[in-house]
Amino acid sequence: MKKTTATQSISDEEQSRNRVVDGYILGVRGEEYLWMVKECYHPPKYYIALPRYGPRGEKFKIIRGSWEIAESHGYIIYDYCLGRLVPAVPRIVVEKILSPYEWKPYIGDQIDNTAVKLRETIAHYANIPVEEIGITGSLLARKYIPGLVPEDIDIVVSGIEESIKVYKALQKMRSEGVTKPIPYNIRPPDSEVLDRKSRIRLMRKRVLEGIFEGYHYSIRLIPCKHATNCTSKIRVLSQWSGVIEIVEQLSPYISPYTYSIKVIATAEHNPKPQLLVSTRLRFSEIPVGTRLYIEGDLEYNESLGVLQLCPDHPESKVKLL
């Protein structure tokens, strides 16, 4: 039998921690909150994450409230890659890592059974192993928070090839009526940044969100299987407001959602950004020709050499025109 050394154990643990990307959930030493990891890039020795679930089963869907909790815990840092303050948990204080790819259903629970069926259906249509489809959100978190009551199904898929296959599968599933669009009378969990009417109109156009056997599902497709280093340095320049039109979908369903845009109206002194970029699902799958009023951050993407708009900050405002 091969002997495992202490060095090998440390290396295995480090590799495991480097797999922590969007959809993973963290438990922090000495705290009762569970933190949701965001995106692929993390600063050295940190995970970018927001508190999502409280000890009594409360859910924090409003980013502004989550930021306040992170700030009160001292988990806000300035990141030189993203050029802004970010909520970041030091890796050294993380004692639990919940992987969406290791989720196990509760036997006999209706929403768990539906999540299993949805995952298997997607895997069948996409022709990928079911293990490539992770279950996150409340279904993953409630193992550690007994009072948490799941109401919808949150799915994450990592890797560009897998994401492309899953998106094509979702399109086919929608065309065949396996899933249904969000109904007009649904009440979104929050209207932060995007007003309720605009959000519903955009939700109904997406296959990344919808209804499967009576349950609301949402699916995040991310390009990475492992945490990444800084690959695109950003500088936040100023606040920007105006009307833009979506000209081309550059990455409409794999986060970060990116679009080529045309500025329709803005203040005379304002520069004209070329891209709209967001990591929030509500800004995925925006159709070409869509016009939006936006108050957001004007950024300079040093890697691409372009100006871009980002409406992800809690103080941003977006309205569908």
Secondary structure in CASP SS format (residue, H / E / C, confidence):
PFRMAT SS
TARGET T0000
AUTHOR 0000-0000-0000
METHOD secondary structure of the structure
MODEL  1
M C 1.00
K C 1.00
K C 1.00
T C 1.00
T C 1.00
A H 1.00
T H 1.00
Q H 1.00
S H 1.00
I H 1.00
S H 1.00
D H 1.00
E H 1.00
E H 1.00
Q H 1.00
S H 1.00
R H 1.00
N H 1.00
R C 1.00
V C 1.00
V C 1.00
D C 1.00
G C 1.00
Y C 1.00
I E 1.00
L E 1.00
G E 1.00
V E 1.00
R C 1.00
G C 1.00
E C 1.00
E C 1.00
Y C 1.00
L E 1.00
W E 1.00
M E 1.00
V E 1.00
K C 1.00
E C 1.00
C C 1.00
Y E 1.00
H C 1.00
P C 1.00
P C 1.00
K C 1.00
Y E 1.00
Y E 1.00
I E 1.00
A E 1.00
L E 1.00
P E 1.00
R E 1.00
Y E 1.00
G C 1.00
P C 1.00
R C 1.00
G C 1.00
E C 1.00
K E 1.00
F C 1.00
K C 1.00
I C 1.00
I H 1.00
R H 1.00
G H 1.00
S H 1.00
W H 1.00
E H 1.00
I H 1.00
A H 1.00
E H 1.00
S H 1.00
H C 1.00
G C 1.00
Y C 1.00
I E 1.00
I E 1.00
Y E 1.00
D E 1.00
Y C 1.00
C C 1.00
L C 1.00
G C 1.00
R E 1.00
L E 1.00
V E 1.00
P E 1.00
A E 1.00
V E 1.00
P E 1.00
R H 1.00
I H 1.00
V H 1.00
V E 1.00
E E 1.00
K E 1.00
I E 1.00
L E 1.00
S C 1.00
P H 1.00
Y H 1.00
E H 1.00
W C 1.00
K C 1.00
P C 1.00
Y C 1.00
I C 1.00
G C 1.00
D C 1.00
Q H 1.00
I H 1.00
D H 1.00
N H 1.00
T H 1.00
A H 1.00
V H 1.00
K H 1.00
L H 1.00
R H 1.00
E H 1.00
T H 1.00
I H 1.00
A H 1.00
H H 1.00
Y H 1.00
A H 1.00
N C 1.00
I C 1.00
P C 1.00
V H 1.00
E H 1.00
E H 1.00
I E 1.00
G E 1.00
I E 1.00
T E 1.00
G C 1.00
S H 1.00
L H 1.00
L H 1.00
A H 1.00
R C 1.00
K C 1.00
Y C 1.00
I C 1.00
P C 1.00
G C 1.00
L C 1.00
V C 1.00
P C 1.00
E C 1.00
D C 1.00
I E 1.00
D E 1.00
I E 1.00
V E 1.00
V E 1.00
S E 1.00
G C 1.00
I H 1.00
E H 1.00
E H 1.00
S H 1.00
I H 1.00
K H 1.00
V H 1.00
Y H 1.00
K H 1.00
A H 1.00
L H 1.00
Q H 1.00
K H 1.00
M H 1.00
R H 1.00
S H 1.00
E C 1.00
G C 1.00
V C 1.00
T C 1.00
K E 1.00
P C 1.00
I C 1.00
P C 1.00
Y C 1.00
N C 1.00
I C 1.00
R C 1.00
P C 1.00
P C 1.00
D C 1.00
S C 1.00
E C 1.00
V C 1.00
L E 1.00
D C 1.00
R H 1.00
K H 1.00
S H 1.00
R H 1.00
I H 1.00
R H 1.00
L H 1.00
M H 1.00
R C 1.00
K C 1.00
R C 1.00
V C 1.00
L C 1.00
E E 1.00
G E 1.00
I E 1.00
F E 1.00
E C 1.00
G C 1.00
Y E 1.00
H E 1.00
Y E 1.00
S E 1.00
I E 1.00
R E 1.00
L E 1.00
I E 1.00
P C 1.00
C C 1.00
K C 1.00
H C 1.00
A C 1.00
T E 1.00
N C 1.00
C C 1.00
T C 1.00
S C 1.00
K C 1.00
I E 1.00
R E 1.00
V E 1.00
L E 1.00
S E 1.00
Q E 1.00
W E 1.00
S E 1.00
G E 1.00
V E 1.00
I E 1.00
E E 1.00
I E 1.00
V E 1.00
E E 1.00
Q E 1.00
L E 1.00
S E 1.00
P C 1.00
Y C 1.00
I E 1.00
S C 1.00
P C 1.00
Y E 1.00
T E 1.00
Y E 1.00
S E 1.00
I E 1.00
K E 1.00
V E 1.00
I E 1.00
A E 1.00
T E 1.00
A C 1.00
E C 1.00
H C 1.00
N C 1.00
P C 1.00
K C 1.00
P C 1.00
Q C 1.00
L E 1.00
L E 1.00
V E 1.00
S E 1.00
T C 1.00
R C 1.00
L H 1.00
R H 1.00
F H 1.00
S C 1.00
E C 1.00
I C 1.00
P C 1.00
V C 1.00
G C 1.00
T C 1.00
R E 1.00
L E 1.00
Y E 1.00
I E 1.00
E E 1.00
G E 1.00
D E 1.00
L E 1.00
E E 1.00
Y E 1.00
N E 1.00
E C 1.00
S C 1.00
L C 1.00
G C 1.00
V E 1.00
L E 1.00
Q E 1.00
L E 1.00
C E 1.00
P C 1.00
D C 1.00
H C 1.00
P C 1.00
E C 1.00
S C 1.00
K E 1.00
V E 1.00
K E 1.00
L E 1.00
L C 1.00
END
